[in-house]
C-alpha cells in the first residue's frame, strides 16, 4: 500500500488562549473505505492492485502511532493554512482602512492646557508642545495628534490594533512554518512512514 496524500478537512478557529484549534464536526466527514467509520482527516492510499482508497489515518496499515503522526502533520498544515488566511484578511482590512482614513480631513487642532504643559488635541487626541522641562514646536504636536487620531480611526475600522508591519511579520513567519510542514508531510508520504 502506498500513501498518496493526507488531508485534514476540518476548519480551525482561534481559541481565547491564542492557539488555533479544530472545530469538531466542521470537516468533510467521509466513510472510511476500510473500517466504515466517519473520518474528517482523510488518507488517500493506493493499494497493491492499483486502486485508490480514502481511509482514516489509523487505517493506513502503518500502525496507530504512525497514523497519529500523519494526522498531526495534516492538522498542522490545515491549522497554519487557516492562520495564514486569517492574517491575510487582517492585512487587507488594515490596508483598506488606511487608504480610507488617508482621504479624511482631520478635525481642527484645539489648543489645550494640561497640568503638565500646553498642547493640542485633534479629535480628542492630545499631543504636548510645551512641557515644563523643554519646549517643542506647536506644528510638531499637531502632526503627532493628527497621527494618533488617524491610527485610532484605522484601528477601529480594521477591528485590530496590530500594526501592519507586525501583521506582515506574522504572515511571513506562518508561511515559513507552513512550507516546512508541507515539506515534512511530502517527505513522510514519499517514504510511506514517519521516521
LINCOR-V48384 format. One record per helix or strand of 3 or more residues. SS is the DSSP state (hx for helix, st for strand). FROM is the first residue (numbers start at 1). LEN is the number of residues. If there is no record, write none. Layout:
# LINCOR-V48384
SS/FROM/LEN ; SS/FROM/LEN
This chain:
# LINCOR-V48384
st/2/7 ; st/12/3 ; st/20/3 ; st/41/6 ; st/52/4 ; hx/57/3 ; hx/64/39 ; st/110/5 ; st/117/6 ; st/125/7 ; hx/138/21 ; hx/164/28
